Amino acid sequence: MQTVDKETLKNWLGESDLFLMDVRSTSAWNRSIAKIEHAHRFDPGKFSKMVRDIPKNKKLVLYCEDGKTNCPTMAQELEKMGFTKLYLLEGGFRNWRGKDYFTVPKELS
């Protein structure tokens, strides 16, 4: 698995071969009102039930709150399942926020 910086991810947003996964913990998700545009929510506690919804042929970018909480473990599980195009967002959601790095309300899925 590789890391991706926020500028690269910003350039990838909207590409048809990108599948962006928000894997923040339930508590971090509940505290937040936003997510990165185009992100799909994957609750780490329900991951094994949701994994069938992840496309194997796309570039997968995972982000959690800080890039270190849930991402590495989930990426390792995905690697074991045969996913090969895995990236972790450096610094996670905390690093994403700010000028020129927009978020959308969580309700917009």
C-alpha positions in Angstrom: 0.0 0.0 0.0 1.1 3.5 -0.7 0.3 6.9 0.7 -1.2 9.8 -1.3 -0.9 13.5 -0.5 -4.0 15.7 -0.4 -3.0 17.6 -3.6 -2.9 14.3 -5.6 -6.2 13.1 -4.1 -7.7 16.5 -5.0 -6.7 15.9 -8.6 -8.1 12.4 -8.6 -11.5 13.4 -7.3 -14.2 12.7 -9.8 -12.1 10.2 -11.8 -14.1 7.1 -12.8 -11.4 4.7 -11.6 -11.3 6.2 -8.0 -13.2 4.7 -5.1 -12.8 6.8 -2.0 -13.4 5.2 1.4 -14.2 7.1 4.6 -13.2 4.7 7.3 -13.2 7.0 10.3 -14.3 5.5 13.6 -17.9 5.6 14.5 -17.2 8.3 17.1 -15.1 10.4 14.7 -17.9 10.0 12.1 -20.6 11.1 14.5 -18.6 14.2 15.6 -18.2 15.4 12.1 -20.7 17.1 9.9 -18.8 16.6 6.7 -16.8 14.1 4.5 -14.6 14.4 1.4 -16.7 14.7 -1.7 -17.3 11.4 -3.5 -16.4 9.4 -0.3 -18.2 6.2 0.6 -18.7 5.5 4.3 -17.3 2.2 5.5 -17.9 1.7 9.3 -14.8 -0.2 10.6 -17.1 -2.2 12.9 -19.1 -3.5 9.9 -16.3 -3.7 7.5 -16.5 -7.5 6.9 -20.1 -7.2 5.9 -19.4 -4.2 3.6 -16.3 -5.4 1.8 -18.4 -7.0 -1.0 -19.4 -3.4 -2.1 -15.8 -2.4 -2.8 -14.8 -2.7 -6.5 -11.5 -4.6 -7.0 -10.7 -3.0 -10.3 -10.6 0.6 -9.0 -7.9 2.7 -7.3 -8.9 2.7 -3.6 -8.1 5.6 -1.3 -8.8 5.2 2.4 -8.9 7.9 5.0 -9.6 7.9 8.7 -9.4 10.8 11.2 -5.6 11.0 11.2 -4.3 8.5 8.6 -3.1 6.1 11.4 -6.2 5.0 13.3 -8.2 2.7 11.0 -6.6 3.0 7.6 -3.5 0.8 8.0 -5.4 -2.1 9.5 -8.2 -2.0 6.9 -5.7 -1.6 4.0 -3.9 -4.7 5.2 -7.1 -6.7 5.3 -7.9 -5.5 1.8 -4.5 -6.5 0.6 -5.1 -10.0 2.0 -8.3 -10.1 0.0 -6.5 -9.4 -3.3 -6.9 -5.6 -3.6 -3.8 -4.2 -5.2 -4.4 -0.5 -5.9 -4.5 0.8 -2.3 -3.6 4.3 -1.1 -3.9 5.9 2.3 -4.5 9.7 2.5 -1.5 11.2 4.4 -2.7 12.8 7.6 -6.3 11.6 7.1 -9.4 13.8 7.3 -7.7 16.3 9.7 -5.0 17.0 7.0 -7.6 17.4 4.2 -9.6 20.2 5.7 -8.7 23.7 4.8 -8.6 26.2 2.0 -9.0 24.6 -1.4 -9.8 21.2 0.1 -13.5 21.1 0.3 -15.9 18.9 2.1 -19.5 18.2 1.7 -22.2 17.4 4.2 -22.3 13.8 5.2 -25.8 13.4 3.9 -24.6 13.9 0.3 -23.5 10.3 -0.5 
